[in-house]
Amino acid sequence: MPKRLKPTPRALKEPLQFHQVDKSRFLDCPHYDHCLTLGEQKKWLSFTCRKCPFFLTKTPPGPQHNN
């Protein structure tokens, strides 16, 4: 059974500048809202998606099926 990928946002010490957002985040990712919430809960100044497996492909995952 293939291992399910999970989003892995990482905290940043400084807020992103507007021109950095497209290079640091995957705004169309279906997990983006989850990552925003996580960052808010952990009181991050900002976060990046650059090391996340979904960012690396910039391809949203397909529908998830429960077996």
N, C-alpha and C positions, 0 to 999 in steps of 0.2 A: 504494500500500500504506500503510495507516495506521501511524503511528509508535507503537511500544509504549511505554506509560508505565512509568516506573521509580520505585520508592520513593525519597523524598528526605527522610530524617530530618535534623534539625538539632540540633547540640549546644546544651545549655543550660549556663549558668555555675553554676546552683544546682539542687539536686534539686527535683523537683515535690513539692508538698504533696498529700496524698491527695485532697483535694477538687478539685485541678486536673487530675487524670489524665484524666477523661472529656472535659474541654474541650481537652486538649492531645494526646491520643493516640487512635488508632483501634485498639482492642484486638482487634477482630474481623477486622482486615485479614489477608489470607493472607501478607503480607510482614512481619508484626510480628516474628516470630522472627528473620528476617534483620536487621531494624533493631536488635533487642536485641543480637544478636551483633556487629554493626558497632559499636554504642556501647561494648560491652565491649572489643572489640579496640582501639578508639581511646581507651579510658580516659575516656570522657565521664562527667561526674557525672550527667547526665540528658539526655534528648532530647525533642524535640517532633515531632509529625507535622503540625502546623498548616499548613505550606506544601506538604505533599505532595499530589499530585493525587488520591490515594486518600482522604485525609482530607477534602479539599474536597468530595467527593461523598458520603463516608461509605458508599460502595457498593463492596463487594469486586469486583475484576475477574472477568470470566467465565473459563472454562477456557482455557488457552493451548494453541494448536495449533502444531505444528511442520510447516512446509510443506517 
